[in-house]
Amino acid sequence: MSNDLKTQIDSLKFSKSEDERKKCIPLLQDFLSMNQEDAQAWYDLARCFDFIGDEVAAEPCYRKAYDIGYSNLPEKDRSSLFVGFGSTLRNNLKFSESREVLSSGANSFPGYPALDVFLAFTLYSEGKFKLASEHLFKAISQIEGKVFDGYENAIKWYADNLKTHPPRKLPQEIQTDRLVLRAITDLDIESIFEYACLPEVSKHTTWQCHQNLTDSQKLVDYAKTNYQRGLVEPLAISLKENPAKLIGTVGWF
Protein backbone atom coordinates (compact mmCIF):
# COMPACT_ATOMS: atom_id res chain seq x y z
CA MET A 1 0.00 0.00 0.00
CA SER A 2 1.43 3.37 -0.93
CA ASN A 3 1.93 5.76 1.95
CA ASP A 4 -0.64 8.10 0.43
CA LEU A 5 -3.32 5.41 0.11
CA LYS A 6 -2.60 4.11 3.61
CA THR A 7 -2.90 7.62 5.01
CA GLN A 8 -6.25 8.14 3.25
CA ILE A 9 -7.66 4.83 4.49
CA ASP A 10 -6.45 5.33 8.05
CA SER A 11 -8.02 8.79 8.14
CA LEU A 12 -11.43 7.50 7.01
CA LYS A 13 -11.96 3.96 8.30
CA PHE A 14 -12.79 4.98 11.87
CA SER A 15 -14.86 8.04 10.91
CA LYS A 16 -18.31 8.52 12.43
CA SER A 17 -19.49 10.04 9.13
CA GLU A 18 -21.32 7.82 6.63
CA ASP A 19 -20.01 9.90 3.74
CA GLU A 20 -16.41 9.38 4.84
CA ARG A 21 -16.95 5.66 5.35
CA LYS A 22 -18.38 5.48 1.83
CA LYS A 23 -15.26 7.24 0.53
CA CYS A 24 -13.11 4.67 2.31
CA ILE A 25 -14.79 1.67 0.64
CA PRO A 26 -13.31 2.09 -2.89
CA LEU A 27 -9.89 2.83 -1.37
CA LEU A 28 -9.98 -0.46 0.53
CA GLN A 29 -11.25 -2.28 -2.55
CA ASP A 30 -8.34 -0.89 -4.60
CA PHE A 31 -5.90 -2.12 -1.97
CA LEU A 32 -7.51 -5.55 -1.73
CA SER A 33 -7.36 -6.03 -5.50
CA MET A 34 -3.61 -6.39 -4.99
CA ASN A 35 -3.60 -7.81 -1.43
CA GLN A 36 -6.27 -10.51 -1.31
CA GLU A 37 -4.93 -12.14 1.87
CA ASP A 38 -4.85 -9.03 4.05
CA ALA A 39 -7.28 -9.91 6.86
CA GLN A 40 -7.14 -6.42 8.36
CA ALA A 41 -8.20 -4.75 5.10
CA TRP A 42 -11.10 -7.18 4.65
CA TYR A 43 -12.18 -6.54 8.23
CA ASP A 44 -11.96 -2.77 7.74
CA LEU A 45 -14.03 -3.04 4.54
CA ALA A 46 -16.64 -5.15 6.33
CA ARG A 47 -16.92 -2.57 9.10
CA CYS A 48 -17.35 0.24 6.58
CA PHE A 49 -20.22 -1.61 4.88
CA ASP A 50 -21.66 -2.44 8.30
CA PHE A 51 -21.45 1.22 9.36
CA ILE A 52 -23.52 2.39 6.37
CA GLY A 53 -26.09 -0.37 6.93
CA ASP A 54 -25.18 -2.61 3.98
CA GLU A 55 -24.93 -5.93 5.79
CA VAL A 56 -25.34 -7.95 2.60
CA ALA A 57 -22.11 -6.41 1.29
CA ALA A 58 -20.44 -6.68 4.71
CA GLU A 59 -21.01 -10.44 5.03
CA PRO A 60 -18.51 -11.69 2.37
CA CYS A 61 -15.90 -9.25 3.68
CA TYR A 62 -16.26 -10.52 7.23
CA ARG A 63 -16.19 -14.07 5.84
CA LYS A 64 -12.92 -13.45 4.00
CA ALA A 65 -11.25 -12.02 7.12
CA TYR A 66 -12.63 -14.94 9.16
CA ASP A 67 -11.38 -17.53 6.66
CA ILE A 68 -7.91 -15.97 6.54
CA GLY A 69 -7.86 -16.26 10.32
CA TYR A 70 -8.58 -13.97 13.25
CA SER A 71 -5.01 -14.45 14.48
CA ASN A 72 -3.91 -12.29 11.54
CA LEU A 73 -5.71 -9.30 13.04
CA PRO A 74 -4.39 -7.05 15.78
CA GLU A 75 -5.30 -8.48 19.19
CA LYS A 76 -7.83 -5.71 19.86
CA ASP A 77 -9.85 -6.68 16.75
CA ARG A 78 -9.90 -10.46 17.12
CA SER A 79 -12.93 -10.87 19.36
CA SER A 80 -14.72 -8.04 17.53
CA LEU A 81 -14.44 -9.96 14.25
CA PHE A 82 -16.60 -12.74 15.74
CA VAL A 83 -19.16 -10.19 16.96
CA GLY A 84 -19.33 -8.38 13.62
CA PHE A 85 -19.46 -11.51 11.47
CA GLY A 86 -21.83 -13.42 13.74
CA SER A 87 -24.32 -10.58 14.16
CA THR A 88 -24.23 -9.82 10.41
CA LEU A 89 -25.05 -13.46 9.63
CA ARG A 90 -27.97 -13.26 12.05
CA ASN A 91 -29.27 -10.08 10.48
CA ASN A 92 -29.04 -11.78 7.07
CA LEU A 93 -31.19 -14.64 8.45
CA LYS A 94 -28.34 -17.19 8.49
CA PHE A 95 -28.99 -18.26 12.04
CA SER A 96 -27.21 -21.62 12.17
CA GLU A 97 -23.99 -20.18 10.76
CA SER A 98 -24.29 -17.18 13.06
CA ARG A 99 -24.58 -19.55 16.01
CA GLU A 100 -21.49 -21.48 14.91
CA VAL A 101 -19.38 -18.32 14.49
CA LEU A 102 -20.45 -16.74 17.77
CA SER A 103 -20.06 -20.03 19.68
CA SER A 104 -16.56 -20.36 18.28
CA GLY A 105 -15.82 -16.80 19.37
CA ALA A 106 -17.22 -17.36 22.86
CA ASN A 107 -15.03 -20.46 23.22
CA SER A 108 -11.95 -18.63 21.91
CA PHE A 109 -12.51 -15.56 24.11
CA PRO A 110 -14.25 -16.81 27.26
CA GLY A 111 -13.60 -13.52 29.07
CA TYR A 112 -15.42 -11.43 26.45
CA PRO A 113 -19.11 -11.47 27.47
CA ALA A 114 -20.34 -9.44 24.47
CA LEU A 115 -19.97 -12.62 22.42
CA ASP A 116 -22.36 -14.50 24.70
CA VAL A 117 -24.86 -11.63 24.44
CA PHE A 118 -24.86 -11.66 20.64
CA LEU A 119 -25.00 -15.46 20.67
CA ALA A 120 -28.08 -15.18 22.88
CA PHE A 121 -29.70 -12.87 20.30
CA THR A 122 -29.18 -15.50 17.59
CA LEU A 123 -30.49 -18.30 19.79
CA TYR A 124 -33.54 -16.18 20.58
CA SER A 125 -34.23 -15.72 16.86
CA GLU A 126 -34.02 -19.50 16.45
CA GLY A 127 -36.63 -19.95 19.19
CA LYS A 128 -34.07 -21.48 21.58
CA PHE A 129 -35.14 -19.30 24.49
CA LYS A 130 -33.77 -21.39 27.36
CA LEU A 131 -30.32 -21.61 25.79
CA ALA A 132 -30.42 -17.88 24.99
CA SER A 133 -31.15 -17.15 28.66
CA GLU A 134 -28.24 -19.32 29.76
CA HIS A 135 -25.81 -17.34 27.62
CA LEU A 136 -27.20 -14.02 28.87
CA PHE A 137 -26.75 -15.11 32.48
CA LYS A 138 -23.23 -16.27 31.64
CA ALA A 139 -22.43 -12.84 30.18
CA ILE A 140 -23.87 -11.02 33.18
CA SER A 141 -21.82 -13.14 35.57
CA GLN A 142 -18.64 -11.94 33.84
CA ILE A 143 -19.34 -8.22 33.98
CA GLU A 144 -16.69 -6.20 35.74
CA GLY A 145 -16.71 -2.58 34.68
CA LYS A 146 -17.21 -1.68 31.02
CA VAL A 147 -16.55 -5.01 29.30
CA PHE A 148 -18.86 -4.81 26.29
CA ASP A 149 -16.19 -2.89 24.41
CA GLY A 150 -18.43 -0.14 23.02
CA TYR A 151 -21.27 -2.49 22.00
CA GLU A 152 -23.57 -1.25 24.78
CA ASN A 153 -25.84 0.76 22.44
CA ALA A 154 -25.99 -2.04 19.87
CA ILE A 155 -26.89 -4.58 22.57
CA LYS A 156 -29.68 -2.34 23.87
CA TRP A 157 -31.04 -1.86 20.33
CA TYR A 158 -31.07 -5.60 19.68
CA ALA A 159 -32.76 -6.29 23.01
CA ASP A 160 -35.47 -3.72 22.21
CA ASN A 161 -36.07 -5.11 18.71
CA LEU A 162 -35.66 -8.88 19.08
CA LYS A 163 -39.32 -9.58 18.31
CA THR A 164 -39.26 -7.80 14.96
CA HIS A 165 -35.65 -7.91 13.76
CA PRO A 166 -34.58 -9.27 11.37
CA PRO A 167 -37.97 -9.08 9.60
CA ARG A 168 -39.39 -12.34 8.26
CA LYS A 169 -41.60 -12.84 5.24
CA LEU A 170 -45.23 -13.64 5.98
CA PRO A 171 -46.44 -17.19 5.24
CA GLN A 172 -47.38 -17.77 1.62
CA GLU A 173 -51.06 -17.76 0.74
CA ILE A 174 -52.69 -21.14 0.10
CA GLN A 175 -55.84 -21.47 -2.02
CA THR A 176 -58.37 -24.28 -2.34
CA ASP A 177 -61.49 -24.39 -4.51
CA ARG A 178 -63.45 -22.39 -1.93
CA LEU A 179 -60.99 -20.99 0.58
CA VAL A 180 -57.94 -18.79 1.04
CA LEU A 181 -55.49 -19.56 3.86
CA ARG A 182 -53.29 -16.54 4.58
CA ALA A 183 -51.34 -14.74 7.27
CA ILE A 184 -53.32 -13.22 10.13
CA THR A 185 -52.92 -9.43 10.43
CA ASP A 186 -54.09 -6.61 12.69
CA LEU A 187 -56.95 -6.00 10.25
CA ASP A 188 -58.47 -9.32 11.35
CA ILE A 189 -59.07 -8.39 15.00
CA GLU A 190 -62.76 -7.50 14.66
CA SER A 191 -63.49 -10.55 12.48
CA ILE A 192 -61.84 -12.79 15.07
CA PHE A 193 -63.84 -11.27 17.89
CA GLU A 194 -67.08 -11.68 15.92
CA TYR A 195 -66.94 -15.47 16.26
CA ALA A 196 -64.50 -15.93 19.16
CA CYS A 197 -66.83 -14.11 21.56
CA LEU A 198 -69.50 -16.82 21.13
CA PRO A 199 -69.48 -19.45 23.92
CA GLU A 200 -70.71 -22.16 21.53
CA VAL A 201 -67.66 -21.60 19.33
CA SER A 202 -65.08 -22.01 22.11
CA LYS A 203 -67.02 -24.77 23.91
CA HIS A 204 -64.75 -27.58 22.71
CA THR A 205 -61.49 -25.64 22.27
CA THR A 206 -58.46 -25.03 24.47
CA TRP A 207 -59.21 -21.28 24.64
CA GLN A 208 -61.91 -19.30 26.41
CA CYS A 209 -64.38 -17.16 24.47
CA HIS A 210 -63.07 -13.64 23.94
CA GLN A 211 -64.44 -10.94 26.23
CA ASN A 212 -63.17 -7.96 24.24
CA LEU A 213 -61.01 -6.92 21.28
CA THR A 214 -57.91 -7.09 23.48
CA ASP A 215 -58.37 -10.86 23.71
CA SER A 216 -58.58 -11.06 19.92
CA GLN A 217 -55.48 -8.88 19.61
CA LYS A 218 -53.59 -11.48 21.67
CA LEU A 219 -54.30 -14.12 19.02
CA VAL A 220 -53.03 -11.77 16.31
CA ASP A 221 -49.89 -11.05 18.36
CA TYR A 222 -49.35 -14.78 18.89
CA ALA A 223 -49.55 -15.38 15.13
CA LYS A 224 -47.18 -12.51 14.34
CA THR A 225 -44.66 -13.81 16.90
CA ASN A 226 -44.78 -17.25 15.31
CA TYR A 227 -44.26 -15.79 11.83
CA GLN A 228 -41.25 -13.87 13.11
CA ARG A 229 -39.81 -17.13 14.46
CA GLY A 230 -40.26 -18.78 11.05
CA LEU A 231 -43.40 -20.77 12.01
CA VAL A 232 -46.23 -20.62 9.46
CA GLU A 233 -49.16 -21.07 11.84
CA PRO A 234 -51.84 -20.18 12.71
CA LEU A 235 -53.33 -19.06 9.39
CA ALA A 236 -56.51 -17.10 8.68
CA ILE A 237 -59.32 -18.88 6.82
CA SER A 238 -61.44 -16.79 4.46
CA LEU A 239 -63.80 -17.44 1.56
CA LYS A 240 -62.46 -16.76 -1.92
CA GLU A 241 -65.30 -14.34 -2.66
CA ASN A 242 -64.27 -12.23 0.36
CA PRO A 243 -60.61 -12.94 1.24
CA ALA A 244 -60.38 -9.90 3.55
CA LYS A 245 -63.02 -11.36 5.88
CA LEU A 246 -61.54 -13.90 8.31
CA ILE A 247 -64.07 -16.63 9.21
CA GLY A 248 -61.78 -18.83 11.28
CA THR A 249 -58.19 -19.94 11.81
CA VAL A 250 -56.24 -23.14 11.33
CA GLY A 251 -53.06 -24.21 13.07
CA TRP A 252 -51.11 -27.21 14.31
CA PHE A 253 -48.95 -28.05 17.30
VENLIN-V831793 format. One record per pair of residues at least 24 apart in sequence whose C-alpha atoms are under 6 Angstrom apart, sorted by the first residue. I is the first residue (numbers start at 1). J is the second residue. If there is no record, write none. Layout:
BEGIN
i = <I:I>
j = <J:J>
END
This chain:
BEGIN
i = <18:21:39:40:91:113:114:168:171:178:179:179:179:180:180:180:181:181:181:182:182:183:183:184:184:189:189:191>
j = <52:48:65:73:166:139:148:228:232:240:238:239:240:237:238:240:235:236:237:235:236:235:236:235:236:216:217:246>
END
